[in-house]
Every structure is written in structure tokens, then in C-alpha cells.
Amino acid sequence: MTRVGGAWLEASGTQTVMRLLEDAGFEAYAVGGCVRNALLGVPVSDVDISTSARPETVSDLAEQAGLKAVPTGIEHGTITVVANGEPYEVTTYRADVETDGRRATVRFAETLAEDALRRDFTMNALYADRHGQVFDPLGGLDDLNARRFRFIEDAGTRIREDYLRILRYFRFSAWYGAPEAAFDAETLAAIAGALDGLERLSRERVGSELCKLFAAPDPVMAVSVMAQTGVLGRVMPGATPRALGPLLLQEDILGLAPDSLRRMAACGFFDGVALRLSKAEQKRLGLYHRLVSGLQGLPEIAWREGRSVALDVAALRAASLEMPLAPDTAAAIAVGAEAVFPVSASDLMPAMQGPALGKALHALEERWIASGFTLGKGALLESLNLG
């Protein structure tokens, strides 16, 4: 008998919601990512609960117990119950009746086994009761122990139900899969035959999945297999994983945490608009695009854009050229990041006004940067005969 535990299961909110349903005569199990992650020994971010109770019953029971119940996805059987300040998505057992590759028409099911069959991967069809006993109706434990993501029953059928599962397959494999077990030829063939379905997905959903995938500790193999199957070209046109591996080496050298945008840039993809990324994320990708191929020195980038941007550009340049970083790279960037330009507009006034003032300040900036940020105010003003 396999058991699971942890603060997420022992939390008063989790226990309150599950006990509430059980005391009313219904089944209630934690399901999916929380059980999977707990068994893998990685952090649990949220707890989903599957139950035999109908959504209106879940809502009534919660309100009778003084808990807030929000019908966040009632058409699919989901009620969000807030207990002890934490939200829990409580979903009635269900089965897909009809799908169009993006959304499904569902019917409520009677058993946990039926509910398991409509999920995506065997590793995500693991359930646990409030005491921690694990229920595995589809052999997900064996796949979990092998770090192998396997579609439930037929891969092609699961993919046609929701084409986002293609990207989820690569994302989960990047985060939790073992390289020697993560990918199998039959699944990859099903994916390669379903590429057109990716066009049905919203750009927001695609962008969200890609950001999660690229944030994995080491997404190189997953992204490389995406390229081989044609997935990468469909969701990130023009991208190539060639520099991704070298980038991870530079990240390690510079002590940089995983970053999705930096890694997308390493693949030569800078179109944040296409993925409906935030304005800030689009701006950062555009900045990488301009700076990585530009001639601006890293200390100057650090002074103008900040230390973190300069470190990113250093890593991206080294990765794209497959060349090592200079030993003093981090130190040189630190000098630029800490530098303060010693001249202000008021130092040049009233002798200079308008465009002439701006031109002079720019010239002094360039001279100061070229000196390695060493020239002081006096020397700079003297160079303009104003000192």
C-alpha cells in the first residue's frame, strides 16, 4: 500500500473540505499534481479534490459549514471552496462526452475509475484520501517511479481531446521525466501527426505552457525533441534549440536562476506578442533581441539597463557563439551597474541650452563610458572647456 503525506495534506483547509464531503456520505480524494508532486518529493502548489458529490451539493455543504463556495467552473463540475483562507477546486467525478481539441462537453460520472480515464497522463491520475492512502486505477505509480509520462490509453485520442496536452507532455517531461524514459516512439508519432491541432489553441494558453516548460531546471532534451517532432516550429516559428544547452552552462557559471524569457531568446525567439506575453515580458524579449546582436559593451549595458539584463546578455552572447565567458565578465558588469555619471545638465548651463546641451551630455557620456567609468566631473567638463 502506497501512502503520501505532507503539510499540504495535513493542512486544516484540506482536511476540512475532504471531511465535509465524507461526513455527508460522499467520496473525496486529492488528485493530480498534488499527489504526483508529493510522491516525487517536489513542492505542492495547490490541492485539487475530486468527489462523487454533484457541484450543487458541494456548494450547499460548503455554505452550510460557513465556507465560501464559488462556481468557478460549474459547467464542468468545479466549485472552488475557500477554507482557512486557501482555495480548493472541488470537481465532481466526470467523463468527457465530446471534445473539439480545446474544450469538452462532460457528463458526471459515478466512480473514481471513470474519472481517471478522462485525465491526460497516468501519473496525473493518482488519488489520495485524507489519510494519505494512494489509489492508482491506471498504473500511474509504475510510470511515476520510472519518471515516465504516459498518456492514458491511446495517446492520439487523448491529444485530440485537448491539443494543449502536446505541450503539457513536454512540460511535464522537462520537469519530472527521466531522460532515458521520458519519450517513446509511439507517443512522439501521435504528436507529430497532430501538429495542425496546435493552431486551434489560444496564444495565451500556448504562451503559458511554454513559459512553464522553459522554466524547468533543464529543458534541453524536451525542447530538442519538440524541434524533432515539429512542435517547436509550430509554436515558436524560427526557434532552434542549438544554443539552449550552452546557455544552461553559462547560467551555471554566472549563478543565474532559470528564466523562461532568457531561454526563449537563446532559441532565437523574441516574439512575445505572438505568445500574448505581458507588456513587460514583450519589452524584455525585445531588449534581448537588440542587445545580444549589438556592439554595446556589457558594462555599458549594466549601467543603462541594470546588472541582471547585462548578465543575461553576457550568457546569451556566449551561448550563441559557443564561446566561454571572459573570467572578469561578472566583475566588469558589476562596475557598470554601480557607476554613477558625474555630470548633470545643470553643470553645462547656462552656457549650453536645447539640442546643444543634449548633444554635449551624450558626448560626455560616451567619453566617460570609454574611460571605464573613471573620468570625474572635472576632467569631463574640462574636455568641453567648461571646467
Secondary structure as UniProt FT lines:
FT   HELIX           7..10
FT   HELIX           12..23
FT   TURN            24..25
FT   STRAND          28..31
FT   HELIX           33..40
FT   STRAND          48..51
FT   HELIX           55..64
FT   TURN            65..66
FT   STRAND          68..73
FT   HELIX           74..76
FT   STRAND          78..83
FT   TURN            84..85
FT   STRAND          86..92
FT   STRAND          94..99
FT   STRAND          104..108
FT   HELIX           112..117
FT   HELIX           122..124
FT   STRAND          127..128
FT   TURN            130..131
FT   STRAND          133..135
FT   TURN            137..138
FT   HELIX           140..145
FT   TURN            146..147
FT   HELIX           155..161
FT   HELIX           164..176
FT   TURN            179..181
FT   HELIX           185..192
FT   TURN            193..194
FT   HELIX           195..200
FT   HELIX           203..214
FT   HELIX           220..229
FT   HELIX           231..235
FT   TURN            237..238
FT   TURN            242..243
FT   HELIX           244..254
FT   HELIX           260..266
FT   TURN            267..268
FT   TURN            272..276
FT   HELIX           279..292
FT   HELIX           298..305
FT   HELIX           307..321
FT   TURN            327..328
FT   HELIX           329..338
FT   HELIX           345..348
FT   TURN            349..351
FT   HELIX           354..370
FT   TURN            371..372
FT   HELIX           377..383
FT   TURN            384..385
//
